């Protein structure tokens, strides 16, 4: 079993920046995908960004050019981490952001962290 813990959410003004981080409870050495999804009130959960353990990235159209995903898969660490640097934030980016880990055998979700973009 793997737990994912997100951090970094909060309130930010339009045009501002925020950084989210997600840490796994143990290191995953096999091929995997870590990333971020978000869900706004009354809407379906949608892709924000993912990165494979090999470094391939995928971004949702609404965030391309504004958000950047990165990972730390160093084998000398006890955990896998994924971060999301969010810039030029818009009110429509307001949502609960969830961290996701996909391995060859299971899918894990974090509890979510709220991001609110408002003046």
C-alpha positions in Angstrom: 0.0 0.0 0.0 1.2 3.5 -0.8 -0.1 6.8 0.7 0.2 10.1 -1.2 0.4 13.3 0.8 -0.1 16.6 -1.0 0.9 20.0 0.2 1.1 23.6 -1.0 -2.5 24.5 -1.8 -4.0 27.8 -0.7 -5.4 31.1 -1.8 -3.7 33.2 -4.5 -4.6 36.2 -6.5 -5.2 36.0 -10.3 -1.9 36.1 -12.1 -0.1 34.7 -9.1 1.9 31.5 -8.6 1.7 28.5 -6.4 3.7 25.3 -6.0 2.1 21.9 -5.1 4.1 18.9 -3.9 3.1 15.3 -3.4 5.2 12.7 -1.6 4.7 8.9 -1.6 5.0 6.9 1.6 7.6 4.6 0.1 9.8 4.6 -3.0 8.5 3.0 -6.2 11.3 1.7 -8.4 9.3 0.1 -11.1 7.9 2.0 -14.1 5.1 4.3 -13.0 3.3 7.5 -13.7 2.8 10.3 -11.1 0.7 13.4 -11.7 -2.0 15.8 -10.9 -5.7 16.0 -11.6 -8.2 18.6 -10.4 -11.9 18.8 -9.7 -13.9 22.0 -9.5 -17.4 22.1 -7.9 -19.9 20.6 -10.2 -17.4 19.4 -12.7 -15.7 16.1 -13.5 -12.1 15.4 -12.4 -9.7 16.4 -15.2 -6.1 15.9 -16.1 -3.7 18.6 -15.1 -0.3 17.0 -15.8 1.5 13.7 -15.5 5.0 12.5 -15.8 6.3 9.0 -16.3 9.2 7.6 -14.4 11.1 7.9 -17.7 10.4 11.6 -17.9 7.6 11.8 -20.5 5.1 14.6 -19.7 1.5 15.1 -20.6 -0.5 18.3 -19.9 -4.1 19.2 -20.0 -4.9 21.8 -22.6 -6.1 24.5 -20.1 -2.7 24.5 -18.3 -0.3 24.2 -21.2 2.4 26.9 -21.0 1.5 27.9 -17.5 2.0 24.8 -15.3 5.2 22.7 -15.1 5.4 19.2 -13.6 8.6 17.8 -12.2 9.6 14.6 -10.3 12.3 13.3 -8.0 12.9 9.6 -8.6 16.4 9.5 -7.2 17.1 6.0 -5.9 18.9 7.3 -2.9 15.7 8.7 -1.5 13.1 6.7 0.4 10.2 8.3 -1.5 8.9 9.5 -4.8 7.9 13.1 -5.1 6.1 15.0 -7.8 5.7 18.8 -7.9 3.5 21.2 -9.9 4.6 24.7 -10.5 1.6 26.8 -11.4 2.0 30.3 -12.8 -0.3 32.9 -14.3 -3.1 31.5 -12.3 -6.7 32.2 -13.3 -10.0 32.0 -11.3 -10.9 29.0 -13.4 -7.9 27.1 -12.0 -9.8 27.0 -8.7 -10.3 23.4 -7.7 -9.2 20.6 -5.4 -6.0 19.2 -6.8 -5.3 15.5 -6.4 -2.0 13.6 -6.7 -2.2 10.3 -8.5 0.3 7.4 -8.8 -0.2 4.6 -11.3 2.0 1.5 -11.0 1.8 -1.8 -12.9 -0.5 -3.2 -10.3 -2.4 -0.4 -8.6 -3.7 3.2 -8.8 -3.4 5.5 -5.8 -4.9 8.9 -5.0 -4.0 11.5 -2.5 -6.6 13.3 -0.3 -6.5 16.5 -2.4 -5.4 20.0 -1.7 -7.6 23.1 -2.3 -6.3 25.8 -4.7 -8.4 29.0 -4.8 -7.6 31.8 -7.2 -9.5 34.9 -6.3 -8.9 38.6 -5.7 
